[in-house]
């Protein structure tokens, strides 16, 4: 149990201190100075705040009054410093807060403004965390700025998320689809949405800053490595603050303790508590029509794949059959169905349910196509520009599509009624809602007090009201932090594709060139990148949706190695597992790859080299199982040439088993090396500590390599007994290390089975229809 937060007054102002951090306030300028007690890491002597007005003024605290108070909120108990700086010449007071908690190694800051004049103040931005580029304010890290590493989170599902070097150029994710604001053009300047991490490779210390509330303002963490600054900006969108009113920024979590991975996971936990996250008890799995049939999907296509799943429930035990884009007459006219679905969507939902699956359907509810009947009848439902014209959200489906203005009094009831009919009237219990960024477009809305974040959140709340509490909502093309508490699952990367990387014609002529896909292009590579880099969201904010696993051999350019790499990233992520092929055409050995991901692993792996490269190459999940601790490591070759892969091992001796080659690597220490792994390929290694007796080291039935499909293991009287579960591939190999022992007999479900012993291991090949006991009898060699 930790001690309560202490507080007091020093020479320059009040202070707070808990087990991990101390925050000193400076009354002369209203600044804060956080420091990590164990390491002495103080990234900046003074952290300031500022309020930008539309008239060009920037209001900053001067001499400040203070208060010290006990504090309690969704994150726990602690103490709070409040600072008030009156600016009579501007008719306003700048407000600041800093909170430390009894049980958390982070601080929470926010800034506000009180209007004390007779006219409204129009806000451009609130800056609750500002490190000035000169004097004691600038960041002080041991490494030179060009060596810094910056973790950049994207604005919405499809926006690039990765780490950069301090001399790199930020991705050019232009608004409105991939970014809320214009991109950073200068090398070393980065805009990270919601949360960002700045890492000092020389000392291993890092600074995380991120908003844990996201209902009022879109927020960005801005890093300028050449100027040595990190700032947090809440975009106020011209909000008018009336006389006598106060407005506060979002609450900014600041963490100086531990590794970037630990900080991001703590941040995810805090954001989840603050925003009321919905996390399902189990991850959905299923089939989607999109990546094979696209908009040409028909009722017959869905029924054919439904019947296949019904007949192959043993091999593919999925939950959901989801109809994607292609059933509606237009974008925005969701309740009128085209001729490709002659018996209607309610009839199809009944068929899916009768087969024992959850009925799922896709909508893009925040888009109205210019050709839609809904737009013709309700042109007032869309966001407008200063000239009164509809704001373009996306040009897709060979037409312009506009963003919904959820602040209009008719728009939210329209949304709620739409989803009530789809769920209660048609019978769908799994709703994939897409292109959601369209409700957060910049522009003029019916309600001028509706910021982009407020309008977006209102739109989501209307959807949830129509869907009801007990059904599953999967977001896509969605903002991250502002969506927490509405979705059960969320897409955390761009669309996958049946090719590894989008290449221009010139790049295709240079096949070995390492050219990262354009930041607005879908590809398997970019989907994998976000799956690994956004691991920390899974199981905290929602169930992560890494997008579909495509295993087919027709209509694809993916190699078998690339399919296995995608499967490894999805499987180790612990997220949702969906396939999107025409299942009758998929060879059994490819369907087996999907089967190997079911059931889903508990929890997500962590990218161990997160801050070393844009696509981490080591993705590790540590599990405690019935047979003891298991470490599952995905080791990736994301380059365009075959190369050796090296896996640094934890201290001690480990049994190593590699899944895709089904090969026992022996007892290993120090490093494990795989020679000339092909381009875009991976190795999935199961590591188990050596215990000095026969023990299971791997199976080929499931991506857990025995972590789940071996549900019990016991050793007594020279006998090793394993409980083998029936899920995963029916046909499998079970591998047992037995150095120093000789096998006398192996029995499965009471029947003698053939076993092969060589070089200190025993291998048994089984076909498992039902769970059963596998028993080995050994004698000392």
ABEGO torsion letter per residue (X at the ends): XBBBBBBBBBAAEBBBBBAABBBBBBAAAGBBBBBBAAAGBBABABBBBBBBBAAGBBBBBBBBBBBBBBBBBAAEBBBBBBBBBBBAAAGBBBBBBBBBBAABABBBBBBBBBBABABBBBBABBBABBBBABEAABBBBABBAAABBBBBBBABAABBBBBBBAABBBBBBBOAAABABBBBABBGBBBBBGBBBBBBAAAGBBBBBBBABAAABBBBBBBBAAAGBBBBBBBAGGBBBBBGBBBBBBBBBBBABEBAAAAAAAAAAAAAAAAGBBBBABBBBEBBAAAAAEAABBAAAAAAAAAAAAAAAAABBBABBBBBBGABABBGBAABBBAABAAEAAAAAAAAAAAGBBBBBBBBAABBBAABAAAAABAAABBBBAAGBBBBABBBGGBBBBBBBAABAAAAAAAAAAAAAAAAAAGBABBBBBGAAAAABBEBBABAABBAAAAAAAAAAAAAAAAEAABBBBBBGBBBAAABGABABBBABBBBBABABBBBAAAAABAABBBBBBAABBBAAAAAAAAAAAAAABGAAEBBBAEBBBABABGBABBAAAAAAAAAAAAAAGBBBBBBBBAAABBAAAAAAAAAAOBBBBEBBBBAAAAABABBABBBBBBBBAAEBBBBBBBBBABABBBBBBBBBBBEBBBBBBAAAGBBAEBBBGBBBBBGBBBGBBBBBBBBBBAGBBBBAEBAABAAGGAAABABBBBBGGBBBBBBBABEBABBBBBBBABGBBBABBBBGGBBBBBBBBGGBBBBBBBBABBBBBBBBBBBX
